[in-house]
Amino acid sequence: MLKVIPGGGEPLFDVAATRRLEGLEAADLPPHALMRRAGLAVARLALALTPHSHRIWIACGPGNNGGDGMEAAVVLHQWGKQPWVTWAGCAERCPPDAAASLARMRDAGIAIQPCAPDHADLCIDALLGIGGTAREPEGALADTIRQINASTALKLAVDVPSGLNADTGQVCRLGVQTQHCLSLLTLKPGLFTANGRDAVGTVWFDALGVSDAFFSSVLPVARLPGIPPLRQRKHASHKGSYGDVAVIGGAAGMTGAALLTASAALHAGSGRVFVALLDTAALSCNTSLPEIMFRSLDSLNLDQMVTVFGCGGGNLSTDLIDRVLSSQSPVVIDADAINSIATSSTLQNLMMMRGHQHRTTVLTPHPLEAARLLGVTTPQIQADRLAAANTLSQRYACTVAIKGSGTVICTPGQTPVINLTGNGRLATAGSGDVLAGMIGAALAQGEAPFEATCKAVFFHGGTADGWPADQSLTAARLARSISVNQ
């Protein structure tokens, strides 16, 4: 069993793949062996979390997730604990494995209780698991979920919290909010993106004794990022060794966005950073960052530098977008540049052409910008962030990072990444501009687009994770805190 933390690089499997793995493994094991292993894992974590617990409420559902809970009850009973088991099922419709666990529990002398206990030290949610995504809980299930959420006990979910879609991270209107979640056999993508991270608390993983080699028989739908390798600068190097970044943006009233991007690119190690402000009357020098060089658009040779385009861009002209998309060098497209491209089929065709010509492009939309590009609504993007990122990546033959809780990064031909770093403190104006600058700097220093984006997203979130609790996090502070060695 392991605690899932940033940097592990674990594969993520959707429900369909998990079902296939369950079937393959169960074929080589005695009957009900996987469920017994699951119950043992749940019991072990329960006692690790609350070693001195007296009463443990196990809320069991009608399917195999409930069977896992019943197996845990048998083990806890053997260990001298007093499991209080409620069951929202009936014997006539009980799946075979869960029915065997029900019989084992009854044979152990554990009674099914008619209602939740008055008090519990730990509540184990074994109601729905990965099977609870088809519809909103109702009836006795809904009542039990309300009682779990109202309980003051520490909460542990078996596999996924009830009401959470294991594939997408969407949560039913009525779902369990837990402090801990033990994912069994596989890690699921929905635990780490959309609403998943708020619903699951700390994620633990137990492969139930299945070897790593076994998982190669089924392809993961995504993975968590590993710790990106740190860059070590050679003594015999100079500013030209680390590339040039051109930031184009900063229309009237929005110059701060472009300057934040430039600051991030500078602190992330780009050799030189140029800024072409669309508000040409705004600035010619930034005294707080004198290293940033201000230039006119016409003076920049975009074929010889990475372009970060659109931060604070306002209404961008078609000619300017055409010029940037025609560049031979890598381009990071953010914010208003995404919005402008979304309104024009001509510009979208230019984007597609750029991809087919194998020119490096990185798109960094937030969910609303992704929705505009795909011609759908923001809730539709959030309903399946992984699918949306894959669609954009395939359509434009580029690297895409859909920002938000569990940023999803996709590029054609590679397993998508769902980032695990970051927290709600990044929900502040300008943090996306900082990320765009970081990606631009990584590209300028020779990183491949997918690796550059994964690395920038990882360290962008990691900086927020390590931020002092007594200090406010602003985008300007975030940019200044980036380490060049990242």
C-alpha positions as CSV (number, residue, x, y, z in Angstrom):
1,M,0.0,0.0,0.0
2,L,1.3,3.5,-0.8
3,K,0.2,7.1,-0.3
4,V,-0.1,8.8,-3.6
5,I,2.0,12.0,-3.7
6,P,3.3,14.1,-6.5
7,G,6.1,12.7,-8.6
8,G,5.2,9.0,-8.5
9,G,4.4,8.6,-12.2
10,E,1.7,6.0,-11.6
11,P,-0.5,4.8,-14.5
12,L,-4.3,5.6,-14.4
13,F,-6.9,3.2,-15.6
14,D,-10.5,3.9,-16.4
15,V,-13.4,1.8,-15.2
16,A,-13.5,-0.3,-18.4
17,A,-9.8,-1.1,-18.1
18,T,-10.1,-1.8,-14.4
19,R,-12.9,-4.3,-15.1
20,R,-10.8,-6.1,-17.7
21,L,-7.9,-6.3,-15.2
22,E,-10.2,-7.6,-12.5
23,G,-11.4,-10.3,-14.9
24,L,-7.9,-11.3,-16.0
25,E,-6.6,-11.5,-12.4
26,A,-9.6,-13.3,-11.0
27,A,-9.2,-16.0,-13.6
28,D,-5.9,-17.0,-12.0
29,L,-7.1,-16.8,-8.4
30,P,-9.4,-18.8,-6.2
31,P,-13.0,-17.6,-6.0
32,H,-13.5,-14.3,-4.2
33,A,-9.8,-13.9,-3.6
34,L,-9.6,-10.3,-4.9
35,M,-12.5,-9.2,-2.7
36,R,-10.9,-10.7,0.4
37,R,-7.6,-9.0,-0.5
38,A,-9.6,-5.7,-0.8
39,G,-11.2,-6.2,2.6
40,L,-7.8,-6.8,4.2
41,A,-6.4,-3.7,2.6
42,V,-9.3,-1.6,3.8
43,A,-9.0,-3.0,7.3
44,R,-5.3,-2.3,7.4
45,L,-5.7,1.3,6.4
46,A,-8.6,1.8,8.8
47,L,-6.4,0.8,11.7
48,A,-3.5,2.8,10.4
49,L,-5.7,5.9,10.3
50,T,-7.5,5.3,13.6
51,P,-5.4,2.8,15.6
52,H,-7.4,3.4,18.8
53,S,-10.8,3.4,17.2
54,H,-13.5,1.6,19.1
55,R,-16.5,1.7,16.8
56,I,-16.1,1.6,13.0
57,W,-19.2,2.2,10.9
58,I,-19.0,0.4,7.5
59,A,-21.7,1.6,5.2
60,C,-22.0,-1.2,2.6
61,G,-23.8,-0.8,-0.7
62,P,-25.7,-3.4,-2.8
63,G,-22.8,-4.4,-5.1
64,N,-19.2,-5.5,-4.9
65,N,-18.0,-2.3,-3.2
66,G,-20.3,-3.4,-0.4
67,G,-18.7,-6.8,-0.5
68,D,-15.3,-5.1,0.0
69,G,-16.7,-3.4,3.1
70,M,-18.1,-6.7,4.4
71,E,-14.7,-8.4,4.0
72,A,-13.1,-5.5,5.9
73,A,-15.7,-6.0,8.7
74,V,-14.7,-9.7,9.0
75,V,-11.0,-8.8,9.4
76,L,-11.7,-5.9,11.8
77,H,-13.8,-8.3,13.9
78,Q,-11.0,-10.8,14.0
79,W,-8.7,-8.1,15.2
80,G,-10.9,-7.3,18.1
81,K,-12.7,-4.3,16.8
82,Q,-16.5,-3.7,16.7
83,P,-17.6,-3.1,13.1
84,W,-21.0,-1.6,12.8
85,V,-22.3,-2.7,9.4
86,T,-25.3,-1.2,7.5
87,W,-26.3,-2.6,4.2
88,A,-28.2,-0.9,1.4
89,G,-28.8,-4.1,-0.5
90,C,-30.9,-7.3,-0.6
91,A,-29.8,-10.9,-0.8
92,E,-31.9,-11.6,-4.0
93,R,-30.0,-9.1,-6.1
94,C,-26.5,-9.5,-4.5
95,P,-23.6,-10.2,-6.9
96,P,-22.0,-13.6,-6.4
97,D,-18.7,-12.3,-4.8
98,A,-20.6,-9.9,-2.5
99,A,-23.0,-12.7,-1.6
100,A,-20.1,-14.8,-0.5
101,S,-18.7,-12.0,1.6
102,L,-22.2,-11.5,3.2
103,A,-22.2,-15.1,4.1
104,R,-18.7,-14.9,5.6
105,M,-19.7,-11.9,7.7
106,R,-22.8,-13.6,9.0
107,D,-20.8,-16.7,9.8
108,A,-18.4,-14.5,11.8
109,G,-21.4,-13.4,13.9
110,I,-21.5,-9.8,12.6
111,A,-25.0,-8.5,12.4
112,I,-26.3,-6.0,9.9
113,Q,-27.6,-3.0,11.8
114,P,-30.8,-1.2,10.8
115,C,-29.4,2.3,11.0
116,A,-26.2,4.3,11.4
117,P,-24.6,4.3,14.9
118,D,-25.0,7.3,17.2
119,H,-21.3,7.7,17.3
120,A,-18.3,6.3,15.3
121,D,-14.6,6.9,15.3
122,L,-14.3,6.0,11.7
123,C,-16.8,5.8,8.8
124,I,-16.0,3.6,5.9
125,D,-17.9,4.4,2.6
126,A,-18.3,1.1,0.8
127,L,-21.6,2.1,-0.9
128,L,-21.0,2.5,-4.6
129,G,-17.3,2.5,-5.7
130,I,-16.6,2.6,-9.4
131,G,-20.1,1.3,-10.2
132,G,-21.9,4.4,-8.9
133,T,-21.7,6.7,-11.9
134,A,-24.9,5.9,-13.8
135,R,-27.4,8.0,-11.9
136,E,-27.9,10.1,-8.8
137,P,-28.2,8.1,-5.5
138,E,-31.7,7.9,-4.2
139,G,-33.7,6.2,-1.5
140,A,-31.8,4.4,1.2
141,L,-28.5,5.1,-0.6
142,A,-29.1,8.8,-0.6
143,D,-30.1,8.7,3.1
144,T,-26.9,6.9,4.0
145,I,-24.7,9.4,2.1
146,R,-26.4,12.2,4.0
147,Q,-25.7,10.5,7.3
148,I,-22.0,9.9,6.3
149,N,-21.5,13.5,5.4
150,A,-23.2,14.6,8.6
151,S,-21.0,12.3,10.7
152,T,-18.1,13.8,12.7
153,A,-16.1,10.6,12.3
154,L,-13.0,10.4,10.1
155,K,-14.1,9.1,6.7
156,L,-12.5,6.5,4.4
157,A,-13.8,5.7,1.0
158,V,-13.3,2.3,-0.6
159,D,-12.0,2.6,-4.2
160,V,-13.7,6.0,-4.9
161,P,-16.1,8.1,-2.8
162,S,-19.7,7.2,-3.6
163,G,-21.1,9.6,-6.2
164,L,-17.7,10.3,-7.8
165,N,-17.3,9.3,-11.5
166,A,-14.0,7.4,-11.5
167,D,-13.3,8.2,-15.1
168,T,-14.0,12.0,-15.2
169,G,-13.9,13.4,-11.6
170,Q,-17.5,14.6,-11.9
171,V,-19.5,14.3,-8.6
172,C,-23.2,13.7,-8.2
173,R,-25.3,16.4,-6.5
174,L,-25.3,14.0,-3.5
175,G,-21.9,12.5,-3.1
176,V,-19.6,11.4,-0.1
177,Q,-17.0,13.9,0.9
178,T,-14.1,12.0,2.5
179,Q,-10.8,12.7,4.1
180,H,-9.2,9.5,2.8
181,C,-9.7,7.2,-0.2
182,L,-8.2,3.8,-0.8
183,S,-8.1,3.0,-4.5
184,L,-8.0,-0.7,-5.2
185,L,-6.2,-2.6,-8.0
186,T,-5.8,0.5,-10.1
187,L,-5.7,4.3,-9.7
188,K,-8.5,6.0,-11.5
189,P,-8.2,9.3,-13.4
190,G,-11.3,10.8,-11.7
191,L,-9.6,10.9,-8.4
192,F,-7.2,13.5,-9.6
193,T,-9.1,16.0,-11.8
194,A,-12.2,18.1,-12.0
195,N,-14.1,17.7,-8.6
196,G,-12.2,14.6,-7.7
197,R,-9.4,16.1,-5.6
198,D,-11.9,18.0,-3.4
199,A,-14.0,14.8,-2.9
200,V,-11.3,12.3,-2.1
201,G,-8.9,13.9,0.3
202,T,-5.7,11.9,0.7
203,V,-5.4,9.0,-1.9
204,W,-3.9,5.7,-1.0
205,F,-3.4,2.8,-3.4
206,D,-3.2,-1.0,-3.0
207,A,-2.6,-3.2,-6.1
208,L,-4.0,-6.2,-4.2
209,G,-0.9,-8.3,-4.7
210,V,-1.0,-7.9,-8.5
211,S,2.5,-7.7,-10.0
212,D,3.5,-4.6,-12.1
213,A,4.0,-6.9,-15.2
214,F,0.4,-7.8,-15.1
215,F,-0.7,-4.2,-15.8
216,S,1.1,-4.2,-19.1
217,S,-1.7,-6.3,-20.6
218,V,-4.1,-3.2,-20.5
219,L,-3.1,0.3,-21.6
220,P,-3.7,3.1,-19.1
221,V,-5.8,6.1,-20.2
222,A,-3.4,8.6,-18.5
223,R,-0.7,8.7,-15.9
224,L,0.4,10.9,-13.0
225,P,3.7,12.8,-13.7
226,G,7.0,11.7,-12.4
227,I,9.4,14.2,-10.9
228,P,10.8,16.0,-13.9
229,P,14.6,16.0,-14.2
230,L,16.3,19.1,-13.0
231,R,18.5,21.1,-15.4
232,Q,22.1,21.6,-14.6
233,R,23.8,24.5,-16.4
234,K,27.3,24.0,-17.7
235,H,30.0,26.4,-16.7
236,A,30.9,26.9,-20.4
237,S,27.6,28.4,-21.4
238,H,26.2,31.8,-22.1
239,K,22.8,33.5,-22.5
240,G,22.6,32.3,-26.1
241,S,22.7,28.7,-24.8
242,Y,19.3,29.1,-23.2
243,G,17.2,30.5,-26.0
244,D,15.1,33.6,-26.6
245,V,11.4,34.1,-25.7
246,A,9.2,36.7,-27.3
247,V,6.1,37.6,-25.4
248,I,3.4,39.2,-27.5
249,G,0.4,40.6,-25.6
250,G,-0.5,43.3,-23.2
251,A,-3.2,45.4,-24.9
252,A,-4.4,48.6,-23.3
253,G,-5.3,48.0,-19.6
254,M,-3.8,44.5,-19.7
255,T,0.0,45.0,-19.9
256,G,0.4,43.3,-16.6
257,A,-0.4,40.0,-18.1
258,A,2.4,40.2,-20.6
259,L,4.9,41.4,-18.0
260,L,4.0,38.5,-15.7
261,T,4.6,36.1,-18.6
262,A,7.9,37.7,-19.3
263,S,8.9,37.6,-15.7
264,A,8.2,33.9,-15.5
265,A,10.1,33.2,-18.6
266,L,13.1,35.1,-17.3
267,H,13.0,33.5,-13.8
268,A,12.5,30.0,-15.4
269,G,15.9,30.4,-17.2
270,S,15.4,31.8,-20.7
271,G,18.6,33.4,-21.9
272,R,16.8,36.5,-23.2
273,V,13.2,37.7,-22.9
274,F,11.7,40.2,-25.3
275,V,8.3,41.9,-24.9
276,A,6.2,43.4,-27.7
277,L,3.3,45.2,-26.0
278,L,0.2,45.7,-28.0
279,D,-0.3,48.9,-26.1
280,T,2.7,50.6,-27.6
281,A,2.4,53.6,-25.4
282,A,2.5,51.7,-22.2
283,L,6.2,51.0,-21.4
284,S,9.6,51.0,-22.8
285,C,11.3,49.7,-19.6
286,N,10.4,47.8,-16.5
287,T,12.6,49.1,-13.8
288,S,11.8,46.2,-11.5
289,L,12.9,43.7,-14.1
290,P,15.4,45.7,-16.3
291,E,16.6,42.4,-17.9
292,I,13.3,42.3,-20.0
293,M,13.8,44.0,-23.4
294,F,11.0,45.9,-25.0
295,R,10.7,45.7,-28.8
296,S,8.3,46.6,-31.5
297,L,6.5,43.7,-33.2
298,D,8.1,44.5,-36.5
299,S,11.6,44.2,-35.1
300,L,11.1,40.6,-33.8
301,N,12.3,37.7,-35.9
302,L,9.8,35.1,-34.6
303,D,11.5,32.3,-36.6
304,Q,14.4,32.5,-34.3
305,M,12.7,32.6,-30.9
306,V,9.9,30.9,-28.9
307,T,6.8,33.0,-29.0
308,V,4.4,33.2,-26.1
309,F,1.2,34.7,-27.5
310,G,-2.0,36.1,-26.2
311,C,-1.5,37.0,-22.5
312,G,-3.6,40.1,-22.1
313,G,-4.0,40.3,-25.8
314,G,-7.5,41.8,-26.1
315,N,-8.9,41.8,-29.7
316,L,-6.1,40.4,-31.8
317,S,-5.9,41.1,-35.5
318,T,-6.1,38.3,-38.0
319,D,-2.8,39.5,-39.6
320,L,-1.0,39.3,-36.3
321,I,-2.3,35.8,-35.5
322,D,-1.4,34.7,-39.0
323,R,2.1,36.0,-38.6
324,V,2.6,34.2,-35.3
325,L,1.1,30.9,-36.6
326,S,3.4,31.1,-39.6
327,S,6.4,31.1,-37.4
328,Q,8.8,28.2,-37.8
329,S,9.7,28.3,-34.1
330,P,7.7,26.9,-31.1
331,V,4.6,28.9,-30.1
332,V,2.7,28.9,-26.8
333,I,-0.9,30.1,-27.4
334,D,-2.8,31.4,-24.4
335,A,-5.7,33.4,-23.3
336,D,-7.0,36.0,-25.8
337,A,-5.1,34.3,-28.7
338,I,-7.1,31.2,-28.0
339,N,-10.3,33.2,-27.9
340,S,-9.6,34.9,-31.2
341,I,-8.7,31.6,-32.9
342,A,-11.9,30.1,-31.6
343,T,-14.0,32.7,-33.5
344,S,-12.5,32.1,-36.9
345,S,-12.5,28.9,-39.0
346,T,-9.8,30.4,-41.1
347,L,-7.5,30.8,-38.1
348,Q,-8.4,27.3,-36.9
349,N,-7.4,25.9,-40.3
350,L,-4.1,27.7,-39.9
351,M,-3.6,26.0,-36.6
352,M,-4.4,22.7,-38.1
353,M,-2.0,23.4,-41.0
354,R,0.7,24.3,-38.5
355,G,0.3,21.0,-36.7
356,H,0.4,19.0,-40.0
357,Q,3.7,20.8,-40.8
358,H,5.1,19.5,-37.5
359,R,5.7,22.9,-36.0
360,T,5.6,23.0,-32.3
361,T,2.5,24.5,-30.7
362,V,1.4,24.4,-27.1
363,L,-2.2,25.4,-26.2
364,T,-2.9,26.4,-22.6
365,P,-6.7,27.0,-22.3
366,H,-8.7,27.1,-19.1
367,P,-12.0,25.3,-19.4
368,L,-14.0,28.2,-20.9
369,E,-11.3,28.8,-23.6
370,A,-11.3,25.1,-24.4
371,A,-15.1,25.2,-24.7
372,R,-14.8,28.0,-27.2
373,L,-12.3,26.1,-29.3
374,L,-14.5,23.0,-29.4
375,G,-17.8,24.8,-29.8
376,V,-19.3,23.4,-26.6
377,T,-20.0,24.6,-23.1
378,T,-17.7,24.8,-20.1
379,P,-19.7,22.2,-18.2
380,Q,-19.2,19.8,-21.1
381,I,-15.5,20.3,-20.9
382,Q,-15.5,19.8,-17.2
383,A,-17.7,16.7,-17.6
384,D,-14.7,14.9,-19.2
385,R,-11.5,17.0,-19.2
386,L,-9.4,14.1,-20.4
387,A,-11.5,13.6,-23.5
388,A,-11.6,17.3,-24.2
389,A,-7.8,17.6,-24.0
390,N,-7.4,14.6,-26.3
391,T,-9.8,16.0,-28.8
392,L,-8.0,19.3,-29.0
393,S,-4.6,17.7,-29.2
394,Q,-5.7,15.4,-32.1
395,R,-7.5,18.2,-33.9
396,Y,-4.6,20.6,-33.9
397,A,-1.7,18.1,-33.8
398,C,-0.3,19.9,-30.8
399,T,0.3,19.7,-27.1
400,V,-2.6,20.8,-25.0
401,A,-2.8,21.6,-21.3
402,I,-6.4,22.2,-20.0
403,K,-5.8,24.1,-16.8
404,G,-7.6,23.7,-13.5
405,S,-7.8,21.2,-10.7
406,G,-5.8,18.3,-12.1
407,T,-4.4,20.0,-15.2
408,V,-4.7,17.5,-18.2
409,I,-1.8,17.5,-20.6
410,C,-2.1,15.7,-24.0
411,T,-0.1,15.3,-27.1
412,P,-0.6,12.9,-30.1
413,G,1.1,9.6,-29.6
414,Q,1.8,9.8,-25.9
415,T,-0.1,8.8,-22.8
416,P,-1.8,11.9,-21.3
417,V,-0.7,13.2,-17.9
418,I,-3.0,14.5,-15.1
419,N,-0.9,16.7,-12.9
420,L,-1.0,16.2,-9.2
421,T,0.7,19.4,-7.9
422,G,-1.0,22.7,-7.1
423,N,-3.8,23.9,-5.0
424,G,-6.6,26.5,-4.8
425,R,-4.1,29.3,-4.1
426,L,-3.3,29.3,-7.8
427,A,-6.9,30.6,-8.4
428,T,-5.6,34.1,-8.7
429,A,-5.3,36.6,-11.5
430,G,-2.2,36.1,-13.6
431,S,-1.2,32.6,-12.5
432,G,-2.0,31.2,-16.0
433,D,0.3,33.9,-17.5
434,V,3.1,32.7,-15.3
435,L,2.6,29.1,-16.5
436,A,2.7,30.2,-20.2
437,G,6.0,32.0,-19.5
438,M,7.4,28.9,-17.8
439,I,6.5,26.7,-20.8
440,G,8.0,29.2,-23.2
441,A,11.3,29.2,-21.2
442,A,11.4,25.4,-21.2
443,L,10.9,25.3,-25.0
444,A,13.6,27.9,-25.5
445,Q,16.0,25.7,-23.6
446,G,15.4,22.8,-25.9
447,E,12.8,20.8,-24.1
448,A,10.4,18.8,-26.3
449,P,6.8,20.3,-26.2
450,F,5.1,17.6,-24.1
451,E,8.0,17.3,-21.6
452,A,8.3,21.1,-21.4
453,T,4.6,21.5,-20.6
454,C,4.5,18.6,-18.1
455,K,7.6,20.0,-16.3
456,A,6.3,23.6,-16.2
457,V,2.8,22.5,-14.9
458,F,4.5,20.3,-12.3
459,F,6.8,23.0,-10.9
460,H,4.1,25.7,-11.3
461,G,1.8,23.7,-9.0
462,G,4.7,22.6,-6.8
463,T,5.7,26.1,-6.0
464,A,2.2,26.8,-4.8
465,D,2.2,23.6,-2.7
466,G,5.4,24.7,-0.9
467,W,4.1,28.3,-0.4
468,P,4.3,29.5,3.2
469,A,0.9,29.3,4.8
470,D,1.2,32.8,6.3
471,Q,2.0,34.5,3.0
472,S,-0.4,35.5,0.3
473,L,0.3,34.0,-3.2
474,T,0.1,36.4,-6.1
475,A,1.2,35.8,-9.7
476,A,4.1,38.2,-9.4
477,R,5.4,36.5,-6.3
478,L,4.9,33.1,-8.0
479,A,7.0,34.2,-11.0
480,R,9.8,35.5,-8.9
481,S,9.9,32.2,-6.9
482,I,10.6,30.0,-9.9
483,S,14.0,28.3,-9.8
484,V,16.1,28.4,-13.0
485,N,17.2,24.8,-12.2
486,Q,13.7,23.6,-12.8
